[in-house]
Structure formats: structure tokens, C-alpha cells
Amino acid sequence: MPGASRPVGGPDLAQVRRVVSEIPGPRSRELLARQRGLVPAGVGAVLPVFVEAAGGGVIVDADGNSFIDFGSGIAVTTVGNSAPAVAERAAAQLRRFTHTCFLVNPYESYLDVCEKLNELAPIPGEKRTILVNSGAEAVENAVKIARAATGRPGIVVFDHGFHGRTLLTMSLTAKNKPYKQGFGPFAPEVHRAPMAYPYRWPGGPERCAEEAASALADLLDRQVGADNVAAVLIEPIQGEGGFIVPAPGFLGRVAEICRSRGILLIVDEIQAGIARTGRMFACEHEGIQPDLITTAKGLAGGLPLGAVTGRAELMDAVPAGGLGGTFSGSPVACEAALGVFDEIEAGDLLERAREIGDTMLEFLGDLSDRCPVIGDVRGRGAMIAIELVEQDGDRVPAPDLAARIAKRCHADGLLVLTAGSYGNVMRFLPPLSISDALLEEGLTILGEAIAKEATCAA
């Protein structure tokens, strides 16, 4: 309520689901009315409630409702909202200084973050890292570096991929609405290959990896010309595309195809990286050693920070002044990122991500056996999704069903997100700080919502 004391966030927040008003409640509706007069209509919200506090596994809104969080701000608050090490490090830095611009007066925390990413990234040899402000900016810089290092213009991306909303990253992104419609013309020299999407591969999942790899090789050799391509850019698990886990072996084949043609491999770890999948980087599940890796989202626990980490000779190919930005590598965001790494190590959060994934996959697998509308269950670690279809076996996307289930979950105090090129995927990204009790309660709410909207066996 206006003027009421605000709840304390972070891990001290009561870890309970609580629904005390309709969703959105009166205070949130009041703020939404204010928003309509201040903010463009193009800025929307999945769950239009205004947040007062968040931490652990819950989000509390302005009406006192407490939601179980299966979104983590789209994989940003992976270690938990206002996690102690993140909040404490950032607060201490705010008291020291807020900004100098690293390009004017550098500071040690920037180097500390780069050192950590260089140490952790599964890239062979000596490495370098540049810090930026966002995932889209990280992708743009990775493309700049690849073009500078190779002298080639072309970039190859994949169906269902999402890489950002700027001109270049919008061009790299596959989905038209809402990301590209009306915003053209787009950046040139972007070429698109089929994604090894096992559930929807025409030849079946058994042939998916090899046929998709053959299609990529054909695109490079016959349509574009491998000598014209600087890099292949791929998400090891597609995010907005619907948490598509490529067919086993496909990422390895992509790496081989790139290596044999002198093409760089850029792995976009913006949503899947930084402990989300049970490994620090999702490409580690397939043993991939890329040339460049982009990170953001979970890197700084909610503060704006992205990075490009790559082989030293590639990163050093850009002349002085060719990389950087006024706010890039903010000292406050750098300290927050160091706090994220502290939390991952102290809490053994890689193992926690695997435990959460095991729980979700077991529950959702059992649910899919009873509910024919669940066509596919997929993901790794705390990055899990279900793909909804009209009925078992037909694979006809069911976006309206996904929207109805999400709405029911929201009304019952569970924040969930949808995704996918067809809008029929429900994706789950709980913070690694969520308790087992809240995780299981959230899954139960999800199961009940699906049962109310579709026919499921008892």
C-alpha cells in the first residue's frame, strides 16, 4: 500500500507463497495506469505486478502477494535476488566510487572479473576478456572481433536463435514478431542455418544431428562461400527459441565444420551460462572449445554487465580504441559479478543446479506421461522447458494453451515464462537459491494448472 513500509528483500525475505488479492492487485493496477501515461506501449510485462522485494525463491509485489519465482528475471538472478555477496560487494563499491570510465581511469575489479572469466572459459590457450553492458552488446562486440581477426564479413546463425534487440543482434535473431516486425532494413551478411531441433526435425531425432550438420556445411560451401564467413554464432541451449537442446553431437560437428574451414565459433552463453545448467558454461556439456564466448544475464546478479571472452590472438586483433564504452564494465557491476562467483563457489551452486534439474525433469516427465498436450520435456540443470501441442503425436503448437496455463499459474502465485518460435513453450528458470519446498510447491501448481486446461490421466 502507498506509504507502507517495504518488505526486506534478499535471503531474509519470508520464503512463502501468498496470494492476498486478485492478480494484478489494486496497487499494481494503479501503477499500471500510471505506466501507460509514461512508458511506450512497446514495453510490456509478462506478469504486470510491481515488485517491492525479492530473494531466495520468491518475489513480493506492491499488494503483498508473494510469488514463487520460476523466472529469475529471465536467468539473471541465478544465484538469488540480492544474494548477500552480490549486495554487499556492490554496496561497498557504491560508497567508494560509482564511475570513472575504465577507458579514462581503470580499476582493479574489472581485471578481477576478466581474470575469473579467462580462468573458467573452456577456450584453449591464452585468453582475453572485454566487459560491456548487456548481452546484445556482447554479441555485437564478438562479431566485431571475429570480423577484425578474419577479415571476413559473413556471420552464420541458426533458426530459432535469439541474440538481442539492437540492429545487428535483431538481424541475427530468427523470430520476426515481436522482435523484428517493422524495424527493417536489417544488417547485411547474416546467413541462417537449420537448428538441430530434435523434437521437430523432419527426419526424426536420430538423424537430426548429422542432417543439420550437413545442411550447415552445404550453406557454408555452396550458398555463402566459407571464405566469406568470419564466424558461426550459436546458443548451446537456445533461450527465447524455446530451450532447444541441440541433438547430441551436433555442437561437436559444428565445431569441426568451423575448424576445417578457418571459421571462428562464437558460443552465445548469455542465458545458459554462469552456472545455470549445472556447468559454468552450457557448451561444456558437449565438450566444445569455442573461439569466443559471450556472457551476460547471470554474470552480475542483476546489475548490467556482459562480456566477451576469447583467444588472445583474436581479441588482440582489434586496434586500440576499437572496443569499449562509457559505462562498460561499471565498477559496481564488476563487484556484483565477483559476488556472483563467490556465491557459486560457497554454495556449490553447480551441484544445486543439477539437483533442481533432476527434480524438475522427473516431475515433468511423469506429468507428460499423463498429459498428451506435453509434447516434449527438455533442458539441463535449472533451465528446463515443456513444449505444448494440441495433442500427443501431432506436434501442432498450442500457444493459446501455454498462455492460459501461464495465466493460471500467475493467479495462483507462481511466476512462469513462455518462449519458443511458436509461443508454445513454457520455460522454467528458478533461482539456485530456491528451497526444495518452494520448488516442489511450484511444480504442483504448474501440474494443477495444466490439468485444469487440458485432459490429463489421473
C-alpha positions, 0 to 999 in steps of 0.5 A: 500500500502507498506509504507502507513500509517495504518488505526486506528483500534478499535471503531474509525475505519470508520464503512463502507463497501468498496470494492476498488479492486478485492478480494484478492487485489494486496497487499494481493496477494503479501503477499500471495506469500510471505506466501507460501515461509514461512508458511506450506501449512497446514495453510490456510485462509478462506478469504486470505486478510491481515488485517491492522485494525479492530473494531466495525463491520468491518475489513480493509485489506492491499488494503483498502477494508473494510469488514463487519465482520460476523466472529469475528475471529471465536467468539473471538472478541465478544465484538469488535476488540480492544474494548477500555477496552480490549486495554487499560487494556492490554496496561497498563499491557504491560508497567508494566510487560509482564511475570513472570510465575504465577507458579514462581511469581503470580499476582493479575489479574489472581485471578481477572479473576478466581474470575469473572469466579467462580462468573458467572459459573452456577456450584453449590457450591464452585468453582475453576478456572485454566487459560491456553492458548487456548481452546484445552488446556482447554479441555485437562486440564478438562479431566485431572481433571475429570480423577484425581477426578474419577479415571476413564479413559473413556471420552464420546463425541458426533458426530459432536463435535469439541474440538481442534487440539492437540492429545487428543482434535483431538481424541475427535473431530468427523470430520476426514478431515481436522482435523484428516486425517493422524495424527493417532494413536489417544488417547485411551478411547474416546467413541462417542455418537449420537448428538441430531441433530434435523434437521437430526435425523432419527426419526424426531425432536420430538423424537430426544431428548429422542432417543439420550438420550437413545442411550447415556445411552445404550453406557454408560451401555452396550458398555463402562461400566459407571464405566469406564467413568470419564466424558461426554464432550459436546458443548451446541451449537456445533461450527465447527459441524455446530451450532447444537442446541441440541433438547430441553431437551436433555442437561437436560437428559444428565445431569441426565444420568451423575448424576445417574451414578457418571459421571462428565459433562464437558460443552465445552463453548469455542465458545458459551460462554462469552456472545455470545448467549445472556447468559454468558454461552450457557448451561444456556439456558437449565438450566444445572449445569455442573461439569466443564466448559471450556472457551476460544475464547471470554474470552480475546478479542483476546489475548490467554487465556482459562480456566477451571472452576469447583467444588472445590472438583474436581479441588482440586483433582489434586496434586500440580504441576499437572496443569499449564504452562509457559505462562498460564494465561499471565498477559496481557491476564488476563487484556484483559479478565477483559476488556472483562467483563467490556465491557459486563457489560457497554454495556449490551452486553447480551441484544445486543446479543439477539437483533442481534439474533432476527434480524438475525433469522427473516431475515433468516427465511423469506429468507428460506421461499423463498429459498428451498436450506435453509434447516434449520435456527438455533442458539441463540443470535449472533451465528446463522447458515443456513444449505444448501441442494440441495433442500427443503425436501431432506436434501442432503448437498450442500457444493459446494453451501455454498462455492460459496455463501461464495465466493460471499459474500467475493467479495462483502465485507462481511466476512462469515464462513462455518462449519458443518460435511458436509461443508454445513453450513454457520455460522454467528458470528458478533461482539456485537459491530456491528451497526444495519446498518452494520448488516442489510447491511450484511444480504442483501448481504448474501440474494443477494448472495444466490439468485444469486446461487440458485432459490429463490421466489421473 
